[in-house]
């Protein structure tokens, strides 16, 4: 394996920091502008539904990751042991959870 030089590592680390800061600044700027725009266009009462919907989507995403990670572990363990019946049971249980979750978030 070829080792990167110290100079190139420092240069790319600096570039990485600058690009991450630019990304955070752009995201914050767009978020502030978009919030003000939506409140002006929709009104405060209607806009209040937007953060609620985003929060629900975020909670569903966390729940999906938890179910997928935990079931994937047991599917892999039982599959590697040759216990295909148990592996399929875990897989199908996770799949049955994922179907309605993905149907709710089909536009993402």
Backbone as a printed PyTorch tensor [residue, N CA C, xyz], in Angstrom:
tensor([[[  0.8330,  -1.1660,   0.0000],
         [  0.0000,   0.0000,   0.0000],
         [  0.8900,   1.2450,   0.0000]],

        [[  0.5290,   2.2270,  -0.7780],
         [  1.3110,   3.4570,  -0.8800],
         [  0.8970,   4.3990,   0.2460]],

        [[  1.8860,   4.8540,   0.9990],
         [  1.6380,   5.7780,   2.1040],
         [  1.5100,   7.2040,   1.5590]],

        [[  0.4970,   7.9530,   1.9820],
         [  0.4080,   9.3460,   1.5410],
         [  1.4750,  10.1830,   2.2320]],

        [[  1.9420,  11.1930,   1.5340],
         [  2.9530,  12.0630,   2.1300],
         [  2.3100,  12.9540,   3.1840]],

        [[  3.1230,  13.4370,   4.0900],
         [  2.6220,  14.2990,   5.1630],
         [  2.0720,  15.5930,   4.5920]],

        [[  2.7130,  16.1350,   3.5680],
         [  2.2590,  17.3890,   2.9700],
         [  0.8700,  17.2400,   2.3540]],

        [[  0.6620,  16.1560,   1.6120],
         [ -0.6490,  15.9670,   0.9860],
         [ -1.7240,  15.7010,   2.0340]],

        [[ -1.3760,  15.0160,   3.1080],
         [ -2.3430,  14.7610,   4.1740],
         [ -2.7590,  16.0680,   4.8350]],

        [[ -1.7990,  16.9370,   5.1320],
         [ -2.1180,  18.2320,   5.7380],
         [ -2.9570,  19.0860,   4.7950]],

        [[ -2.6030,  19.0540,   3.5030],
         [ -3.3380,  19.8610,   2.5310],
         [ -4.7760,  19.3770,   2.4010]],

        [[ -4.9710,  18.0670,   2.3160],
         [ -6.3200,  17.5380,   2.1820],
         [ -7.1170,  17.6920,   3.4730]],

        [[ -6.4550,  17.6260,   4.6180],
         [ -7.1480,  17.8480,   5.8890],
         [ -7.6420,  19.2880,   5.9620]],

        [[ -6.7880,  20.2300,   5.5480],
         [ -7.2020,  21.6340,   5.5310],
         [ -8.3470,  21.8700,   4.5640]],

        [[ -8.2610,  21.2630,   3.3820],
         [ -9.3230,  21.3760,   2.3930],
         [-10.6230,  20.7760,   2.9220]],

        [[-10.5210,  19.6570,   3.6290],
         [-11.6910,  19.0110,   4.2070],
         [-12.3560,  19.9170,   5.2430]],

        [[-11.5560,  20.5320,   6.1020],
         [-12.1070,  21.4310,   7.1250],
         [-12.8030,  22.6210,   6.4720]],

        [[-12.1640,  23.2250,   5.4840],
         [-12.7490,  24.3840,   4.8080],
         [-14.0440,  24.0040,   4.0940]],

        [[-14.0530,  22.8700,   3.4150],
         [-15.2720,  22.4650,   2.7050],
         [-16.3920,  22.1050,   3.6730]],

        [[-16.0690,  21.5030,   4.8150],
         [-17.1000,  21.2090,   5.8070],
         [-17.6770,  22.4850,   6.4040]],

        [[-16.8190,  23.4700,   6.6880],
         [-17.3120,  24.7490,   7.2010],
         [-18.1920,  25.4530,   6.1770]],

        [[-17.7910,  25.4090,   4.9150],
         [-18.6000,  26.0140,   3.8580],
         [-19.9530,  25.3100,   3.7470]],

        [[-19.9560,  23.9940,   3.8880],
         [-21.2040,  23.2400,   3.8280],
         [-22.1350,  23.6030,   4.9870]],

        [[-21.5840,  23.7140,   6.1850],
         [-22.3960,  24.0980,   7.3470],
         [-22.9550,  25.5020,   7.1620]],

        [[-22.1230,  26.4290,   6.6940],
         [-22.5740,  27.8030,   6.4800],
         [-23.6760,  27.8670,   5.4200]],

        [[-23.5020,  27.1390,   4.3270],
         [-24.5170,  27.1290,   3.2680],
         [-25.8160,  26.5170,   3.7610]],

        [[-25.7300,  25.4190,   4.4960],
         [-26.9280,  24.7760,   5.0270],
         [-27.6620,  25.6990,   5.9930]],

        [[-26.9200,  26.3710,   6.8680],
         [-27.5400,  27.2980,   7.8160],
         [-28.1750,  28.4730,   7.0870]],

        [[-27.4700,  29.0260,   6.1120],
         [-28.0150,  30.1560,   5.3570],
         [-29.2840,  29.7950,   4.6110]],

        [[-29.2590,  28.6600,   3.9340],
         [-30.4500,  28.2210,   3.1990],
         [-31.5900,  27.9190,   4.1650]],

        [[-31.2710,  27.2890,   5.2880],
         [-32.3130,  26.9800,   6.2760],
         [-32.9650,  28.2270,   6.8350]],

        [[-32.1610,  29.2460,   7.1570],
         [-32.7270,  30.5000,   7.6690],
         [-33.5720,  31.2040,   6.6110]],

        [[-33.0570,  31.2580,   5.3970],
         [-33.8070,  31.9020,   4.3260],
         [-35.1010,  31.1520,   4.0180]],

        [[-35.0210,  29.8350,   3.9320],
         [-36.1970,  29.0370,   3.5840],
         [-37.2700,  29.1270,   4.6680]],

        [[-36.8510,  29.1200,   5.9290],
         [-37.8170,  29.2460,   7.0200],
         [-38.5430,  30.5800,   6.9430]],

        [[-37.7930,  31.6590,   6.7690],
         [-38.4200,  32.9850,   6.6610],
         [-39.3530,  33.0570,   5.4530]],

        [[-38.9310,  32.4840,   4.3380],
         [-39.7530,  32.4890,   3.1270],
         [-41.0490,  31.7050,   3.3320]],

        [[-40.9470,  30.5080,   3.9130],
         [-42.1370,  29.6870,   4.1160],
         [-43.0970,  30.3190,   5.1120]],

        [[-42.5720,  30.9340,   6.1560],
         [-43.4480,  31.6070,   7.1200],
         [-44.1640,  32.7740,   6.4430]],

        [[-43.4530,  33.5200,   5.6080],
         [-44.0740,  34.6490,   4.9050],
         [-45.1330,  34.1710,   3.9150]],

        [[-44.8710,  33.0580,   3.2340],
         [-45.8060,  32.5630,   2.2220],
         [-46.9790,  31.7890,   2.8230]],

        [[-46.7070,  30.9430,   3.8210],
         [-47.7280,  30.0650,   4.3670],
         [-48.4060,  30.6140,   5.6080]],

        [[-47.6860,  31.3950,   6.3730],
         [-48.1880,  31.8520,   7.6590],
         [-47.6570,  30.9480,   8.7620]],

        [[-47.6640,  31.4760,   9.9730],
         [-47.0830,  30.7560,  11.1030],
         [-47.8670,  29.4790,  11.4110]],

        [[-49.1850,  29.5470,  11.3710],
         [-50.0120,  28.3910,  11.7410],
         [-49.7890,  27.2120,  10.8000]],

        [[-49.7660,  27.4650,   9.5150],
         [-49.5790,  26.3800,   8.5480],
         [-48.1380,  25.8910,   8.5610]],

        [[-47.1650,  26.8220,   8.7100],
         [-45.7660,  26.4300,   8.7080],
         [-45.4280,  25.5360,   9.8940]],

        [[-46.1380,  25.6730,  11.0030],
         [-45.8240,  24.8720,  12.1930],
         [-45.9810,  23.3790,  11.9470]],

        [[-46.6980,  23.0010,  10.9150],
         [-46.8650,  21.5870,  10.5810],
         [-45.5830,  21.0260,   9.9550]],

        [[-44.8130,  21.8680,   9.2930],
         [-43.6030,  21.4120,   8.6030],
         [-42.5830,  20.8310,   9.5850]],

        [[-42.1890,  21.5370,  10.6600],
         [-41.2390,  20.9290,  11.5950],
         [-41.7810,  19.6670,  12.2640]],

        [[-43.0780,  19.6240,  12.4930],
         [-43.6850,  18.4290,  13.0730],
         [-43.5200,  17.2370,  12.1320]],

        [[-43.7860,  17.4250,  10.8600],
         [-43.6400,  16.3410,   9.8840],
         [-42.1780,  15.9080,   9.7510]],

        [[-41.2610,  16.8680,   9.7880],
         [-39.8380,  16.5440,   9.7030],
         [-39.4040,  15.7440,  10.9300]],

        [[-39.8950,  16.1200,  12.1000],
         [-39.5450,  15.4000,  13.3320],
         [-40.0610,  13.9700,  13.2990]],

        [[-41.2780,  13.7780,  12.8440],
         [-41.8450,  12.4280,  12.7510],
         [-41.0190,  11.5860,  11.7740]],

        [[-40.6340,  12.1810,  10.6510],
         [-39.7900,  11.4680,   9.6900],
         [-38.4430,  11.0890,  10.2800]],

        [[-37.8780,  11.9740,  11.0840],
         [-36.5860,  11.6840,  11.7140],
         [-36.7200,  10.5430,  12.7170]],

        [[-37.7970,  10.5330,  13.4970],
         [-38.0080,   9.4450,  14.4480],
         [-38.2110,   8.1160,  13.7250]],

        [[-38.9420,   8.1350,  12.6220],
         [-39.1140,   6.9080,  11.8430],
         [-37.7840,   6.4170,  11.2830]],

        [[-36.9410,   7.3380,  10.8750],
         [-35.6300,   6.9670,  10.3440],
         [-34.7670,   6.3030,  11.4150]],

        [[-34.7800,   6.8490,  12.6270],
         [-34.0160,   6.2500,  13.7270],
         [-34.5610,   4.8670,  14.0490]],

        [[-35.8740,   4.7430,  14.1080],
         [-36.4920,   3.4520,  14.3970],
         [-36.1530,   2.4260,  13.3170]],

        [[-36.1590,   2.8570,  12.0750],
         [-35.8110,   1.9590,  10.9730],
         [-34.3720,   1.4750,  11.0950]],

        [[-33.4500,   2.3750,  11.4180],
         [-32.0510,   1.9790,  11.5790],
         [-31.8810,   0.9910,  12.7270]],

        [[-32.5920,   1.2250,  13.8180],
         [-32.4910,   0.3120,  14.9510],
         [-32.9800,  -1.0870,  14.5910]],

        [[-34.1280,  -1.1600,  13.9610],
         [-34.7010,  -2.4610,  13.5860],
         [-33.7980,  -3.1570,  12.5640]],

        [[-33.3330,  -2.4230,  11.5790],
         [-32.4980,  -3.0110,  10.5330],
         [-31.1740,  -3.5300,  11.0950]],

        [[-30.5410,  -2.7360,  11.9510],
         [-29.2470,  -3.1450,  12.5040],
         [-29.3920,  -4.3640,  13.4090]],

        [[-30.3930,  -4.3360,  14.2810],
         [-30.5350,  -5.4620,  15.2070],
         [-30.9750,  -6.7320,  14.4840]],

        [[-31.8950,  -6.6150,  13.5540],
         [-32.3290,  -7.8240,  12.8430],
         [-31.2360,  -8.3370,  11.9160]],

        [[-30.4840,  -7.4160,  11.2970],
         [-29.3970,  -7.8340,  10.4160],
         [-28.3400,  -8.6320,  11.1470]],

        [[-28.0970,  -8.2760,  12.3910],
         [-27.1240,  -9.0140,  13.1910],
         [-27.5700, -10.4580,  13.3700]],

        [[-28.8200, -10.6470,  13.7740],
         [-29.3200, -12.0010,  14.0240],
         [-29.4870, -12.8020,  12.7360]],

        [[-29.8460, -12.1240,  11.6540],
         [-29.9250, -12.8190,  10.3640],
         [-28.5360, -13.3500,   9.9910]],

        [[-27.5160, -12.5280,  10.1400],
         [-26.1510, -12.9450,   9.7850],
         [-25.6550, -14.0750,  10.6860]],

        [[-25.9320, -13.9790,  11.9890],
         [-25.4800, -15.0130,  12.9300],
         [-26.0970, -16.3590,  12.5750]],

        [[-27.4130, -16.3920,  12.4180],
         [-28.0770, -17.6700,  12.1610],
         [-27.7970, -18.1950,  10.7500]],

        [[-27.6200, -17.2850,   9.8000],
         [-27.2820, -17.7200,   8.4530],
         [-25.8980, -18.3640,   8.4320]],

        [[-24.9400, -17.7620,   9.1510],
         [-23.5850, -18.3200,   9.1610],
         [-23.5270, -19.6710,   9.8620]],

        [[-24.4480, -19.9180,  10.7740],
         [-24.5130, -21.2160,  11.4550],
         [-25.2730, -22.2550,  10.6280]],

        [[-25.8550, -21.8200,   9.5300],
         [-26.6220, -22.7350,   8.6980],
         [-28.0670, -22.8890,   9.1520]],

        [[-28.4950, -22.0660,  10.0810],
         [-29.8780, -22.1080,  10.5910],
         [-30.7480, -21.1920,   9.7310]],

        [[-31.0480, -21.6750,   8.5340],
         [-31.7660, -20.8470,   7.5680],
         [-33.1930, -20.5390,   8.0030]],

        [[-33.8370, -21.4620,   8.6840],
         [-35.2170, -21.2300,   9.1360],
         [-35.2770, -20.0580,  10.1210]],

        [[-34.3740, -20.0560,  11.0900],
         [-34.3440, -18.9450,  12.0650],
         [-33.9080, -17.6530,  11.3970]],

        [[-32.9620, -17.7330,  10.4910],
         [-32.5070, -16.5490,   9.7630],
         [-33.6600, -15.9310,   8.9790]],

        [[-34.4370, -16.7690,   8.3090],
         [-35.5930, -16.2800,   7.5560],
         [-36.6480, -15.6680,   8.4670]],

        [[-36.8100, -16.2210,   9.6620],
         [-37.7880, -15.6750,  10.6100],
         [-37.4140, -14.2410,  10.9810]],

        [[-36.1470, -14.0060,  11.3160],
         [-35.7050, -12.6480,  11.6480],
         [-35.8330, -11.7230,  10.4500]],

        [[-35.4390, -12.2140,   9.2870],
         [-35.5070, -11.3920,   8.0870],
         [-36.9420, -11.0020,   7.7710]],

        [[-37.8560, -11.9610,   7.8230],
         [-39.2520, -11.6780,   7.4980],
         [-39.8960, -10.7340,   8.5090]],

        [[-39.5120, -10.8590,   9.7820],
         [-40.0440,  -9.9400,  10.7950],
         [-39.5980,  -8.5100,  10.5020]],

        [[-38.3400,  -8.3370,  10.1740],
         [-37.8420,  -7.0000,   9.8460],
         [-38.4830,  -6.4920,   8.5640]],

        [[-38.6690,  -7.3750,   7.5970],
         [-39.2780,  -6.9810,   6.3280],
         [-40.7100,  -6.5100,   6.5380]],

        [[-41.4570,  -7.1950,   7.4030],
         [-42.8360,  -6.7900,   7.6680],
         [-42.9030,  -5.4280,   8.3420]],

        [[-41.8880,  -5.0880,   9.1300],
         [-41.8310,  -3.7520,   9.7230],
         [-41.4640,  -2.7070,   8.6770]],

        [[-40.5440,  -3.0540,   7.7950],
         [-40.0420,  -2.0970,   6.8190],
         [-41.0820,  -1.7160,   5.7650]],

        [[-41.9570,  -2.6250,   5.4030],
         [-42.9340,  -2.3320,   4.3390],
         [-43.8180,  -1.1330,   4.6630]],

        [[-44.5080,  -1.1130,   5.8170],
         [-45.3280,   0.0680,   6.1030],
         [-44.4800,   1.3270,   6.3040]],

        [[-43.3010,   1.1640,   6.8800],
         [-42.4330,   2.3200,   7.0950],
         [-42.0310,   2.9310,   5.7600]],

        [[-41.6500,   2.1120,   4.8050],
         [-41.2660,   2.6300,   3.4970],
         [-42.4610,   3.1780,   2.7290]],

        [[-43.6330,   2.6030,   2.9410],
         [-44.8370,   3.1280,   2.2860],
         [-45.1660,   4.5330,   2.8030]],

        [[-44.9350,   4.7520,   4.0950],
         [-45.1810,   6.0860,   4.6600],
         [-44.1910,   7.1080,   4.1360]],

        [[-42.9740,   6.6530,   3.8190],
         [-41.9350,   7.5800,   3.3860],
         [-41.5830,   7.3600,   1.9190]],

        [[-42.5310,   7.0800,   1.0860],
         [-42.2640,   6.7340,  -0.3060],
         [-41.7700,   7.9220,  -1.1400]],

        [[-42.0120,   9.1480,  -0.7060],
         [-41.5940,  10.3000,  -1.4960],
         [-40.1680,  10.7440,  -1.1860]],

        [[-39.5350,  10.1390,  -0.2020],
         [-38.1910,  10.5810,   0.1730],
         [-37.1470,   9.9240,  -0.6850]]])
